[in-house]
């Protein structure tokens, strides 16, 4: 199983390469002993045990363990995390102000128009009969928008 890697380490924040099968376990994971879905790695435990980063925010669920965003478990990509409370609030402010952008690359089968937009409420199922599904469109989900170009 591929392990995450710290690609950029600054004094108060870092960028992780998240491989498929690893979970960005933020405030929704109630305790450090609660287990995620079987076969899933937890990025918070990776950071807590890394010799490069030993920060109290990595255990603080009220601050999302320092994570500012997520990626679905089956996907891979870069994850931005704060290693200090000051950086957490700085990055959270930048996200809210639209100063930080996100781009994703997706491999699709078939043809789409030049510009295409999908808006849907997305919810990630952690437990229950749909726990193996990465995410589902449900009325109670978080608003999401994907623009393809």
N, C-alpha and C positions, 0 to 999 in steps of 0.2 A: 504494500500500500504506500503510495506516494505521501510524503510528509510536507507540511507547509514550509516555506522559506521566508526569512526576513530579507527583503530586497533593498530596503532603505531604512536606516536607523538614525534618527535625529535625536537630540537630547530629550524631547518631550512628545514625540510622535513617531510612527513607523508605518511602513507599507509591507504587507504580507502577500505572498503568492499563495492563494488558497487552491489546493487541488480538489478534484471531485471527491465527494464522500465526506468532506469535512463541514461541520456546522459552525456558523457564526452564532454562538450561544450567548445572547446578551441578557437583557432583563427578564426575558420570558423563562429562562432556566432558573428555577427558584433557588437551588442550592448547588454547591460544588459536588455533592454526592449524587445528585439526581442524574440518571443516565439518559442520554439521548437515544434515538432510534438505534437498534442493533447495527453494528458495523460502521457507525458514524464516528469520526473523530471530532473533538471539540477544540476550537481555536483558542478558547480561553485557557484551557489546560496547557496547550502548547506554549502560550505566552507565560503562564505562571511558572512553568518549569524551565523556561529558556534562561540560560546564563546571561543573555544579553539584556533581558528586560525583567526586572523584579519590581513591579510597581503596585501599590495598594489598589489603584483603580481597576486592575485586572481581576480583582475579586469583588468589586463593588457593583452589584446588580442594579442599584439605583442610578448608576451612571453607565449602564449597558456594558459593563466590563471594559470600557474604553472604546468599544466599537461604535462607529458612527453610521454604518450601513451594513447591508447583508447581501449575500448571493445565495441562490437556491443550492441545496446540498449537492445535486448532481452536476452543477456547473463549476467552472474554475475561473479564477481571475484575481484581481488585486483588491485588497481590503485595507482601508485606512483605519488606523487605531491610534488613540491618544494614550500616552504613557504617563500623563500628569493631568490633574484636574484643570489646570489653566489651559492646557492644549485642548482638552475636551470641549470646554466652553468656547474657545476660539474657533475650533473646527465646526462646532454645532452652529455658531453664529454665521460662519461662512456658508454652510449648507442652507440655512434658513434664508439668507440674503441672496441665494443663487450665485454666489461667487465661486462655488466648486461645481464643476460639470462632471457628468458621467457619460462614458461611451461604452457600448458593448458591441461585440462582434458575434453574430449568430450565423450559423450555417443553416440555410433553408433549402428545402427540396421543392422545386416548382418556380413559377414566375409571379412576381408582385409588381404593381405599378411603381413608377419611379419614386414617388413619395407616398407612404402609407402610414396610417396611425391607428393604433388599437388602444381603446380606453376600457378598462374593466376593473371591478373591485376584486382584488386578489387576496386569498387567505392561504397560509401554509398550514397543512394538517400535520400536527406532531403526534397525535395519539388517536386511537380509535380505528375504525375499519379502513380509513383512507390514509393511515400514517405513512405508507410507503409512497404516496404521491408527493411530489415536490411542492406543488401549489395547486390551488383550485380557484376558479372564479365563483364567488359566492356573494350574495347580497350584503353579508356582514364583513366582507373583506376590505382591505385598505385600498383607497383609490390609486390606480396605477395608469400610466400612460407610456406607451412605447411608440416611438417614431422611427420609421425605417426609411433609409434613403439609398 
